[in-house]
Amino acid sequence: MKIAIQGFEGAFHQVAAQGYFGKQSAIEACATFSELVRKVKQQPDVDAGIMAIENSIAGSILPNYSLIKNSGLHVIGEIYLQINQHLMVLPGQQLEDIREVHSHPMALLQCIDFLEKHPHIKLVETEDTALSAKHVRQKKLKSVAAIAGKLAAEIFELDIIAPNIQTNKNNYTRFLALSRTPVATAPDANKASVYFHTSHERGSLAKVLTKIADAGINLSKLQSFPIPAKEWNYYFHADMEFDNPAHFEKALTKIEPLTENLKVLGIYRKGKTH
């Protein structure tokens, strides 16, 4: 399978793609999330996509919720990835040789406690963690290290001289698997992603949430978004967890009269952590 990802070869999106679709899956690198959606929709040789949707530290990636809602794509699954950042160099280089560290601004920030212990090292912001690793290899940059994931070190044959340098060791990113066509609901499906509008009347959202709870559903995510054409009106993205798909169908029946534009983005199996 060929999987569209945001980022470059060796990026965490590729790790997530291999974790969900298998080690043999090929990638279609995309510079932006919009390009990822477009390629999954329009490019025949791209089978699916994998898209980061939220991080346990940074929170939701809000534009991606809107991208998925407006794309017409289907959520077919999810995967949680522990984000471990490593300091990597050309073989033979040592920590005391390093004068610059290159990486994405978020990765530099995630590793700031480690980096502040080495004040002589200059921090250089780049557009991607894996691309930083690639540049160290291709340009044979001595005295320069990159911060990236283990896969990037393996692909570009760099030595990891300081592993797991992220400050917070419990940093996870949730990725959604996206497809042009829906998949049949598996008997063991226990999670769904939906979105809906509610009226602007007082208590309208509370009524919806009560019906969801009464159906035995655990609401694991509720994200609100303004509706551009209607001031102070919102639509909601909801992730629901359940023991039986029949419970979810019951909940849909209960909330449909209380909502507008109710749409199921996907029914799938709750993701595992890699």
C-alpha positions as CSV (number, residue, x, y, z in Angstrom):
1,M,0.0,0.0,0.0
2,K,1.0,3.6,-0.6
3,I,0.2,5.9,2.3
4,A,0.1,9.7,2.1
5,I,1.8,11.3,5.1
6,Q,2.6,14.9,6.1
7,G,6.4,15.3,6.2
8,F,9.3,13.5,4.7
9,E,10.9,10.0,4.7
10,G,11.8,9.1,8.3
11,A,9.2,11.4,9.9
12,F,6.9,10.3,12.8
13,H,4.0,10.2,10.3
14,Q,5.9,7.4,8.5
15,V,6.4,5.5,11.8
16,A,2.6,5.8,12.4
17,A,1.9,4.7,8.8
18,Q,4.0,1.6,9.2
19,G,2.6,0.9,12.7
20,Y,-1.0,1.0,11.3
21,F,-0.7,-0.3,7.7
22,G,2.4,-2.5,8.1
23,K,6.2,-2.2,7.7
24,Q,6.0,-2.9,4.0
25,S,3.8,0.1,3.3
26,A,5.3,2.8,1.0
27,I,4.8,6.5,1.6
28,E,3.7,9.5,-0.4
29,A,5.4,12.5,1.2
30,C,3.3,15.7,1.4
31,A,4.5,19.1,2.4
32,T,1.1,20.0,4.0
33,F,-1.9,18.4,5.5
34,S,-4.0,19.9,2.7
35,E,-1.8,18.2,0.2
36,L,-2.2,14.9,2.1
37,V,-6.0,15.1,1.9
38,R,-5.9,16.0,-1.8
39,K,-3.7,13.1,-2.7
40,V,-5.8,10.6,-0.8
41,K,-8.9,11.9,-2.6
42,Q,-7.5,12.3,-6.1
43,Q,-4.3,10.3,-6.7
44,P,-5.3,6.7,-7.7
45,D,-2.0,5.1,-6.6
46,V,-2.4,6.5,-3.0
47,D,-4.4,3.9,-1.0
48,A,-4.9,5.8,2.2
49,G,-3.5,8.6,4.5
50,I,-2.4,8.9,8.0
51,M,-2.8,12.3,9.7
52,A,-1.9,13.6,13.2
53,I,-4.9,14.9,15.0
54,E,-3.9,15.6,18.6
55,N,-0.9,15.5,20.9
56,S,-1.0,14.7,24.6
57,I,1.0,17.9,25.4
58,A,0.2,20.4,22.6
59,G,-3.4,19.4,22.3
60,S,-5.7,19.2,19.3
61,I,-4.4,20.2,15.8
62,L,-7.6,22.2,15.1
63,P,-7.2,22.8,11.3
64,N,-7.0,19.0,10.7
65,Y,-10.5,18.5,12.2
66,S,-11.9,20.9,9.6
67,L,-9.8,19.4,6.8
68,I,-11.3,15.9,7.6
69,K,-14.8,17.2,8.0
70,N,-14.7,19.0,4.6
71,S,-12.8,16.4,2.7
72,G,-15.4,13.6,2.3
73,L,-12.8,11.1,3.5
74,H,-13.6,8.4,5.9
75,V,-11.9,7.6,9.2
76,I,-11.0,3.9,9.2
77,G,-8.8,3.7,12.3
78,E,-6.4,5.3,14.6
79,I,-3.0,4.8,16.2
80,Y,-1.2,6.4,19.1
81,L,2.6,6.9,18.8
82,Q,4.9,7.7,21.6
83,I,7.1,10.6,20.5
84,N,10.8,9.9,21.4
85,Q,13.3,12.4,20.2
86,H,17.0,11.5,19.7
87,L,20.2,13.5,19.0
88,M,21.9,12.0,15.9
89,V,25.1,12.8,14.1
90,L,27.4,11.5,11.4
91,P,29.2,8.3,12.5
92,G,32.3,9.2,14.5
93,Q,31.0,12.5,15.9
94,Q,30.8,13.0,19.6
95,L,28.6,15.3,21.7
96,E,31.6,17.5,22.5
97,D,32.1,18.0,18.7
98,I,28.6,19.5,18.2
99,R,28.2,23.2,17.6
100,E,24.7,23.3,16.0
101,V,21.5,21.3,16.5
102,H,19.0,21.4,13.6
103,S,15.3,20.4,14.0
104,H,11.7,21.5,13.8
105,P,10.9,24.2,16.3
106,M,8.5,21.9,18.2
107,A,11.1,19.2,18.6
108,L,13.7,21.8,19.8
109,L,11.1,23.0,22.4
110,Q,10.3,19.4,23.5
111,C,14.0,18.9,24.2
112,I,14.8,22.2,25.7
113,D,15.9,20.9,29.1
114,F,18.6,18.8,27.5
115,L,19.7,21.5,25.1
116,E,20.0,24.1,27.9
117,K,22.6,21.9,29.5
118,H,24.8,22.5,26.5
119,P,24.7,26.3,26.0
120,H,27.5,26.3,23.5
121,I,25.3,24.6,21.0
122,K,23.4,26.9,18.6
123,L,19.8,25.9,17.9
124,V,18.7,26.1,14.2
125,E,15.0,25.8,13.3
126,T,14.1,23.8,10.2
127,E,10.8,22.6,8.6
128,D,11.0,19.0,9.6
129,T,12.8,16.6,12.0
130,A,13.5,13.9,9.4
131,L,14.6,16.4,6.8
132,S,17.1,17.8,9.3
133,A,18.6,14.3,9.7
134,K,18.6,13.9,5.9
135,H,20.6,17.1,5.4
136,V,23.2,16.1,8.0
137,R,23.8,12.9,6.0
138,Q,23.6,14.3,2.5
139,K,25.7,17.4,3.2
140,K,28.0,15.5,5.5
141,L,27.6,18.1,8.2
142,K,30.3,17.7,10.8
143,S,29.8,19.4,14.2
144,V,26.0,19.4,13.4
145,A,23.4,17.2,15.0
146,A,19.8,16.7,14.2
147,I,16.9,15.9,16.5
148,A,14.5,13.3,15.0
149,G,13.0,9.9,15.6
150,K,14.8,6.5,15.5
151,L,13.5,5.7,12.0
152,A,15.3,8.8,10.6
153,A,18.6,7.7,12.2
154,E,18.1,4.2,10.6
155,I,17.3,5.5,7.1
156,F,20.0,8.1,7.0
157,E,22.6,6.0,8.8
158,L,23.3,8.4,11.6
159,D,24.5,7.6,15.1
160,I,22.3,8.4,18.0
161,I,24.6,9.9,20.6
162,A,21.8,10.9,23.1
163,P,18.6,8.9,23.0
164,N,15.2,10.0,24.4
165,I,16.2,13.6,25.1
166,Q,12.6,14.9,25.2
167,T,11.7,16.6,28.5
168,N,8.4,14.9,28.9
169,K,8.7,11.2,28.6
170,N,5.0,10.7,28.2
171,N,4.5,12.5,24.9
172,Y,2.0,10.8,22.6
173,T,0.4,11.8,19.3
174,R,-2.8,10.4,18.0
175,F,-3.1,9.7,14.2
176,L,-6.2,9.0,12.2
177,A,-6.1,6.6,9.2
178,L,-8.1,8.1,6.3
179,S,-9.6,6.4,3.2
180,R,-11.5,7.5,0.1
181,T,-14.0,4.7,0.7
182,P,-15.6,3.5,3.9
183,V,-14.8,0.1,5.3
184,A,-17.4,-2.3,6.7
185,T,-17.9,-1.9,10.4
186,A,-16.0,-4.6,12.1
187,P,-17.8,-6.7,14.8
188,D,-15.2,-5.6,17.4
189,A,-15.5,-1.9,16.5
190,N,-15.6,0.2,19.7
191,K,-15.1,3.8,18.7
192,A,-16.6,6.3,16.3
193,S,-15.9,9.9,15.1
194,V,-18.9,12.1,14.3
195,Y,-19.7,15.7,13.9
196,F,-23.0,17.6,14.3
197,H,-24.5,21.1,14.8
198,T,-26.8,22.0,17.6
199,S,-29.3,24.8,17.7
200,H,-28.5,28.1,19.5
201,E,-31.1,27.4,22.2
202,R,-30.1,27.2,25.8
203,G,-29.3,23.6,26.9
204,S,-29.3,22.2,23.4
205,L,-25.8,20.7,23.7
206,A,-26.6,19.4,27.2
207,K,-29.6,17.5,25.8
208,V,-27.4,15.8,23.2
209,L,-24.7,14.8,25.7
210,T,-27.3,13.4,28.1
211,K,-28.7,11.1,25.3
212,I,-25.2,9.9,24.5
213,A,-24.5,9.1,28.1
214,D,-27.9,7.3,28.5
215,A,-27.0,5.1,25.5
216,G,-23.9,3.8,27.5
217,I,-21.4,5.8,25.4
218,N,-18.2,7.2,26.7
219,L,-17.5,10.6,25.1
220,S,-13.7,10.6,24.8
221,K,-13.4,13.8,22.8
222,L,-15.7,16.8,22.2
223,Q,-14.2,19.7,20.1
224,S,-16.2,22.8,19.2
225,F,-15.7,24.9,16.0
226,P,-17.4,28.1,15.0
227,I,-19.6,28.0,11.9
228,P,-18.3,30.9,9.7
229,A,-21.7,31.8,8.2
230,K,-23.5,31.9,11.6
231,E,-22.2,34.1,14.4
232,W,-21.8,32.3,17.7
233,N,-23.1,29.1,16.3
234,Y,-20.9,26.0,16.5
235,Y,-20.5,22.5,15.2
236,F,-18.9,19.7,17.3
237,H,-16.5,16.9,16.6
238,A,-17.2,14.0,19.0
239,D,-15.3,10.8,19.5
240,M,-17.4,8.1,21.2
241,E,-16.3,4.8,22.7
242,F,-18.7,1.9,23.3
243,D,-18.7,-1.8,24.1
244,N,-21.0,-2.7,21.2
245,P,-21.7,-1.0,17.8
246,A,-25.4,-1.4,18.6
247,H,-25.0,1.0,21.5
248,F,-23.6,3.6,19.1
249,E,-26.4,3.1,16.6
250,K,-28.9,3.6,19.5
251,A,-27.1,6.8,20.5
252,L,-27.3,8.1,16.9
253,T,-31.0,7.4,16.8
254,K,-31.5,9.4,20.0
255,I,-29.4,12.4,19.1
256,E,-30.5,12.8,15.5
257,P,-33.7,14.7,16.3
258,L,-31.7,17.1,18.5
259,T,-28.9,17.9,16.0
260,E,-28.4,19.2,12.5
261,N,-26.1,17.8,9.8
262,L,-25.2,14.8,11.9
263,K,-22.4,12.8,10.0
264,V,-20.5,9.7,10.9
265,L,-16.9,10.1,9.9
266,G,-16.0,6.5,10.7
267,I,-16.6,3.6,13.0
268,Y,-13.4,1.7,13.9
269,R,-11.4,-0.1,16.5
270,K,-9.8,2.0,19.3
271,G,-6.1,2.4,18.4
272,K,-3.1,0.9,20.1
273,T,0.0,2.7,21.3
274,H,3.3,2.1,19.4
